[in-house]
Amino acid sequence: MEKRLVILGGGESGVGAALLAKQKGYDVFVADESSLKENYRTELQNAGIAFEEGKLNEEKILSADEVMKSPGIPEKNEMVKKIRKKGIPVISEIELAYRFKGNSKIVAITGSNGKTTTTALTHHICKEAGWDCALVGNIGYSFAKQVAEDPKPLYIAEISSFQLDDIKTFRPDIAILTNITEDHLDRYDYKFENYIRSKFRITENQQTNDHFIYCADDEVTMKYIKGFNILANQLPISMKRELPNGAFIKDGDMYIRTGQDFVSMSIYDFALKGKHNQYNTMAACVAATTLDIRKDKIREAVQNFQSLEHRMEPVATIRGVEFINDSKATNVNSTWYALESMTKPTILILGGVDKGNDYSLIADLVQEKVKAIVCLGTDNRKIHEAFGNMISPIVNTGSALEAVHAAFHFATKGDVVLLSPACASFDLFKNYEDRGKQFKQAVKEL
């Protein structure tokens, strides 16, 4: 009797899971209450996988032996409530991928900020060192699809808290927790502790021969870490103190120790600038060291790494005004990091869909560095309330083009225009990539 797997959500992770499950002999059905993207529909059809879009068929869904829920679907969804009530096991796509990964190793990275950069850099170091590895998860390809179509000996996976919520056996050889700040609280009943617990699940199945890398300077991580029974070999990173294991930075040098060996290199060699990127680089280098990658290879890779699109990405300098695309900053903390690394007077483009933002976190930096705020969203009241008394002008705009023109108008030679919205983008754009691309296009047309 084939195991019946119902997949809720026909996006990247849902379709990837469907392809893998079908290949492994499951009876697969994909359900999505909105319409599927053309390419996903074609993939399902070509693989002969049954699916329904635009509605949810309760009878078909509740006949499942197991349900894989896409990370975008919240627990408060009515169908999810019914599945839970019936006691049908719910898993995430990374759990399914993990079941069929064979002898491959996994480096899994989670955290509120810096996870994409850390994941991309870790992958870059491993690839430069000759590993045959794949970049999967929230960045790049669906993990399950990669396992189905092109299995690798090593997976570098960026993993969100939503994906960790429904793991059972998922166990990475190396887990990285970059930091924990208030984000996505709308999905965790506005209880910060629920979100924290979610993040720590990355290490819950790890054993004594696995590694857990975390930031010893992150207050939330350190406050809660004692409450978890962590079996993995702990490798903390710090800029504030010397550590016997893990990595630390002192007087401009990074030191890494994961066993007997000591690796050191100058932080002035890092391709990624800014204090937050020194943490990301440390985490990636510790992960690489535990994979026995030679230090000359690590040093070389860290020096020639190119930063990511939509993450502090330089776009152009026009009449002495520099434009930076940080569209990936979808929460206040990301914008804090962006502002922290600014050395010139800044015109800040802010706004979008607010996930319960606390703008007071960036108030000091705004006061110190920002000369004008351009709002880019359909509802900008909170931004006006937060900064109305300290920054003038604050203007509202309704498109990337309008925002770029307004910002350029306020800028003088030697200023920076920074798109770092601190919000999700779904009010005016398809996603943060679309927002970033429209911003770059508007800059090029100036």
LOMARKE-136325 format. One record per residue (C-alpha): x, y, z. Coordinates in steps of 0.2 Angstrom, whole numbers, plus 2048, in hexadecimal, padded with zeros to 3 digits. Last residue first. Layout:
N
XYZ
...
//
This chain:
446
8599267BA
8549167B1
86190B7B9
85B9107CA
84990B7C5
84F8FA7BF
8598F77CF
8498FB7D9
83E8F07CE
84B8E27D0
84B8E47E3
8388E47E5
8378D47DA
8448CC7E4
83A8D17F4
82A8C87EE
81C8CB7E2
81C8DE7E5
8118EC7EB
8098E47FB
8138D47FB
8238DC7FF
8278D7811
82E8E481D
83E8EC823
83F8F5812
8528F680F
8549007FF
86290C803
86691C7FA
8779217FF
87E9337FF
88E93A7F9
8869467EC
87594B7F2
8669417F5
8549477F8
84F9467E5
8589357E3
84D92E7F1
83D9357E9
84292E7D8
84691D7DF
83691C7E9
82B9217DA
8349137CF
8329067DD
81F90A7DE
8129127EA
81C9207F2
81A928803
825936809
82F93981A
839949819
83D94C827
843940834
842940847
83094384B
82893A83D
83492A840
82991E849
818925845
81C928833
823916831
81390F83A
80891882E
81091281E
802907817
803903804
816902804
82690B7FF
82991880B
838924807
84192A817
84D938817
85E93D820
86292C827
872929831
87192D843
85F92F846
85B91F83B
869916845
86191B856
84F917850
854906849
84D8FB857
83F90885A
837901849
82F8F2852
8278E9844
8178DE845
8198D5834
8188E682A
8148E4818
81E8F180E
8298FF815
83A908814
845911807
853919811
85C92980B
86D927814
87B932818
88B928816
89491A820
88690D820
88A8FC828
87E8FF837
87090482B
8708F3822
8728E9833
8638F383A
8598F0829
85B8DD82C
8558DF83E
8468E8838
8408DA82D
83E8D781B
8508DC816
8518D2806
84E8E37FD
8608E8801
8638F17F1
8708FF7F3
87190F7E8
88091B7EA
87E92D7E6
88D9367DE
88393B7CE
87D9297CD
88691B7D6
87F90A7D1
8778FA7D8
8818F57E7
8798E57EF
8768E6802
86D8D6800
8618D67F1
86E8CC7E6
87A8C37F1
88C8C87F5
89B8C17EA
8A78B67F4
8B98B87EE
8C18BB7FF
8B78AE809
8BB8A17FC
8CE8A47FC
8CE8A380F
8C4893810
8CF88B803
8DF89080C
8D788981C
8D4878816
8C2871816
8C0864824
8AD865824
8AE86C835
8B987A82E
8AC87E821
89F88082F
8AA88B839
8AE896829
89B898826
89889D838
8A68A9838
8A18B1827
88F8B482D
8968BC83D
8A28C7833
8938CB828
88A8D3837
8998DE83A
8998E6828
8A28E0819
8A28D080F
8B18CC805
8BA8C7815
8CD8CA813
8CD8D8820
8C68CC82C
8D88C582D
8D98B282E
8DC8A483B
8DA89183C
8DE88884B
8DF87584B
8DB869859
8C8868856
8BC876850
8C7885853
8C5895849
8CE8A684C
8C88B6842
8D48C4843
8D08D7844
8D68D9856
8CC8CA85C
8BF8C0852
8B88B0859
8B489E853
8AE88E859
8B7886868
8C288E876
8B989E874
8C18B0875
8B48BD879
8AA8CB871
8AA8C785E
8A38B6861
89F8A5859
898895862
89D88385D
893877867
895864863
88485E862
87A857871
86F866874
862864882
85A875880
85688188E
868886890
86788E87E
85989B883
8638AA889
8728A787E
8678A686E
85E8B6873
86D8C0878
8778BC868
8898BE86C
88C8AB86D
8878A985B
883897857
88B88884E
884877853
88F86884D
88B85584C
895847854
88B848864
87A84785C
86E853853
85C851854
85886185D
86586C854
85A875847
84B874854
85488385C
84B88F84F
83A889853
83D88B866
84189D863
8318A0859
827899866
8308A3873
82C8B386A
8198B086C
80F8BB85F
8058AB85C
8148A4853
8108A8841
80D8BB844
81D8BB84D
8268B983C
8358C2843
83C8C7854
84E8C4854
8588B3855
86A8B184F
8758A7843
86F896848
87B88A83E
87887783E
88686B838
882858835
87085D833
86285283B
850852834
84784483E
83684C842
83685D839
826868838
82A878840
83C878839
83587D828
82C88C82F
83C891839
844893829
852888821
86088D816
86887C811
87A87880B
878866805
88885B803
88A84A7FA
87E8507ED
86E8497E5
8688507D5
85684E7D1
84D8477E0
85984D7ED
85985E7E5
84685E7E4
84585B7F6
8518697FB
8478757F0
85487F7E6
85C8907E9
85A8987FA
84C893806
852881805
86187C7FA
8738807F5
87A8707EE
88B8687F0
89985F7E7
8A78647F3
8B786B7EA
8BD8787F6
8B58867EC
8A487D7ED
8A587C800
8AA88E802
89C8947F7
88F8897FF
894890810
8948A2809
88289F802
87C898812
8838A681D
87C8B3811
86B8AB811
86B8A9824
8718BA829
8628BF833
8548B583C
85E8A583D
85F894834
86D88B82B
86E879827
87E870822
87985F81C
88484F818
87F84280B
87E830810
86C82E809
86283E807
851835806
84A838818
852849818
84884F809
83884B812
83D854821
843863817
83286480F
82986581F
81F858828
80D85682E
806846836
7F3844834
7EB846846
7DA84A83F
7DB85A849
7EB85E841
7E585C830
7D5866834
7E087483B
7EB87482B
7DB875821
7D588582A
7E688E829
7EB89383B
7FB88883A
80289482C
80588F81A
815896813
820888819
81787C80D
80F86E817
81385B813
804851819
80583E81E
7F982F81C
7EE83B812
7DB838811
7D8849819
7DF852809
7D48487FD
7C484B807
7C885E80A
7CB8627F8
7D48737F9
7D08807EC
7D988A7DE
7E587B7DA
7E38697D9
7F185C7D7
7F584B7D1
8078477CD
80B8407BC
81D8477BC
81A8517AC
80A8587B4
81385D7C4
8218667BB
81586F7AF
80B8757BE
81B87B7C7
8208857B7
80F88D7B5
80E8937C6
80088B7D0
7EF8937D4
7EA8967E6
7E38897F2
7F187D7EE
7EF86A7EF
7FC85D7EA
7F984B7EA
80683D7EB
80582A7ED
8178277F3
82381D7E9
8348267EC
83382F7DC
8218357E0
82883C7F1
8378457E9
82C84D7DB
81F8527E8
82B8597F4
8338647E7
82186A7E2
81D86F7F4
82E8777F7
82E8827E7
81B8867E8
80C87A7E7
80687C7F9
7FF86E804
80685D7FF
7FC84D802
80783D804
7FE82D803
80981E808
8088117FB
800800800
//
